[in-house]
Amino acid sequence: MEPTKRGRVRVETTAKRVRAYVDGHAVADTTRALLVWESPHYPTYYFPLADVDTGLFKATGRTAHSPSRGDAEVHDVAGRPDAAIVYGGDAPLEEIRGHVRLDWESMDYWFEEDEEVHVHARDPYTRVDILASSRHVRIEVGGVTVADSRSPRILFETGLRPRYYLPKTDVRLDLLRRSTTVTHCPYKGRAEYWSVGEGDEGRDLVWSYPAPLPESQKIAGLVAFYDEKVDVYVDGVLQAR
């Protein structure tokens, strides 16, 4: 059986040591992981069955179906429901036969070598370039100028729109209120948030990486705005949301 065009995915090997933990136990530990692009945006790790602690597995008796990957057995892992699917020797995608896919959110920790990874596996084809600029960036929220800078750092990430990171001294900090929201990025690290004003429309419009990962150190302590929800002027030209 050939994979369908609709569900076709790319599969590549990686030399990284990849581990996933639940309750302090290594569910998987391998240097033979596969990168499988189930979606076009980023890959998922698949582990050889021999490098997975199947003693933590409990079969549910159910299967999961994919147009390209076929049917896989669904397992609970250490009490985490539906945390693993196992592909047998009849999977239409030959490379993943005898491999296990672990649900990212069901695991407590993920590591590539000895560095913790958040959200999803890193895509080896994604590049982050952060460039100092003298372009004039002005941010308006509800007609009020909240930031005005001539020394932004522009972050270019493969496949995404540019993000303008601005010094806090160029931002109306008196208009910001700290949020409890925290997010993680596999390429940049942990972000903290602020809202603009008191209404819901201004919630979590601003974020910063206080201690970004090494490859993104140039944006440490700078702030960015949710461009899709604010008015961004670059050299006097209003940018499309």
N, C-alpha and C positions, 0 to 999 in steps of 0.2 A: 504493500500500500504506500503510495507516494503522498508526502505532505501536500495539503491543498494550498493554492496560491494565497487564499485569504489568510491562512494561519501560519504561513512560512516564517521561520525565525532564523536568526544568525546564531551560531554556536562557535565559541573560541575557547582555547585553553588559556590558563594563566599560571605563572610560576609563583604567585604569592601563596604564602601559608594563610589559610582562611579557617577561622574557628567561630563557632556559635555556642553560646552557653545558656542553660536554663537551671535555675536554683543552684548555681555554682558548679554544675556538671557540664563537661564539654560534650554537647550532643554531636558535634562534628568537628573534626580536626584533620585537615588535609593540605597537601601541596599539589593536589591533582584536581582542583575544582574546575568546573566549566563555567564560563560566562554565557548565559542564554538570554538573548534579547526577546523577551515575551512581549514587550511593548517597544516602540521605536525610540523611547527617551532614555532608557538606562537598562542595564542588564540585571539578571538575577543569578545567584550562585546555585549550582547543582553539585552535589557531593557524591563521589563514588560510594556505593553501599558499604564497601569494606572499611571506609573511614568514618562511619557513622555508628554511634552507640545505639543499636536497635533494641537493646534491653530496656530503653526508656520508652519504646514505642508500644502502642496498643492499637490493633487494627479495629477500624470502625465498621467494616463490612460494606462500606460505600466506595464509590469510585468518582474521580473527577475527570471530565472530558475536555480535551482541547482539539481543535481541527487539525493542528500540526503535530501535537505531541501524543495524541491518542488518549487512552484510558490509563489512569494511575490509581493505585490503592491509597485511600485516605487513612491516616493514622493520627491518633492523639499522641502527644509527647509529654511525658511527665505530668499528666493531667491537663495539659494545654490542648483544648479541642481543635481538631483539624489542623494541627501544626505542621504536618509533613505529608507529602505525597510521594509515592515510590513507583518508579517506572520499571516495568519488567522487560523481558527479552523480546517482547512483541511490539514495543513502541515504534511507531512509523518513523520517528526521527532517530536514526541509528545511534547517534552520538550520546543520547541520554539514556540508553538502555542500561539498567542496573544502577541508576542514579536516583538521588533523593533531593527533592526541593523542600526547603524549610521555609515556613511562613516568617517573614522578617519581624512582624510585630509580636509574634508569639515567643520569640527568643528574648532573653534579658540583655544579652550583650553579643556584639559582633566584633571580630577583630580581623584586620588584614595585617599580617605579621603581628607586631605588638602594639599597633595603633588601633584604638577603637573607632568604629565607623558607624555613622548614624543614617537613618532614613532609607538608604538603599546602597547597593554595591556601587563603587565608583566606576564610571565609564572611562575606559582607557582612551577614548576618542574625544572626551570633553576637555577643553582647555580653558583656563581662567587667566586672562591678561588684565592687569590693573595698571593703568597709565595715568601719570600726572598730566594735568591739562590746565590751560589758562582760559578755557571757554567760560563764558558768563552763564551761570545756571541760577535761575530764580524759580522758587516754588511758591505757588499760591494755593491756599485752601479756603474755599468759600469767598474768594475775592480778596483775601488778606495775604500779604507776603509773609511767609513763614521762614523762608531761607533765601539768602542772596549771597552767592559766592563766585569769586573769580579764580579759585584754586581747587576745583574739584579733582577727585580721582575717579576715573571712569572704569568701571569693571565690565569687561567684555567676556561673556561666557558662551561657549559654543551653542548655537541654536536659540539663544535667548536675546532679548533686547538689552541694550546697554543700561547699566545702573549708575547713577551719579551719587558718589559718596562725598559728603561735605564736612568740613571742619565744624565742630560744635559752636565755635565762636562766630560762625556765619549763619547760625540758626536762632530763631526766636525761642530760646529755651523756656521763656516765661509762658509760652502758649502750649507747652507740652506737659502731659501728665503721664507718669510712669505706669506701665501696664504690667500685669502678672504673666502675660504671654511669653513663652519661650519656645523657640524652634531650633532645629538643627539642620545643617547642610553637610553632606559628605565631603564637600570641597572647601567650605569656609569655616565650619564649626558651629558654635552656639551663639544664637542671636537673642538679644533682649529688645523689648518694644516700648514705644510710647504712643499715646493717643494725642490728637490735636483737639483742644476744646473739651467740652463736657458732653456733647451729643454722641449718639451711636455712630453717626456718619464719619466721625473722626477717629474711630477706634482703630488702634494698631496700624496707623498709617506710616509710622517711622520705626526704623530698626537700626541696630548697631551690633557689631561683633567686637566685644571688648578684648577678647583674647583669641583671635582667629587662628586657624591652622597655619603652619609655616608658609605654605604656598600663597596664602592670602594676607600676609602680615601688613601689606601696604594699606589695608582699610581698617586697621586696628583703631578703635575709638571714634571713627568717622560715622556719620549717620546717612542713611538713605531713605527715600520716600517711596511709598507705593505708587509708582508713576501712573498706574491704571486708574487711580482714584483721586489724583490731584492734578493741578495744572502745572506743567513743567515748561519753562521757557529756556531755550538754549540759544545764546547770542541773539536774544530778542524774538526768537521764533517759537511759537507755541507748538509743542510736540503732540502728535496723535496719541490718544490714550490706548 
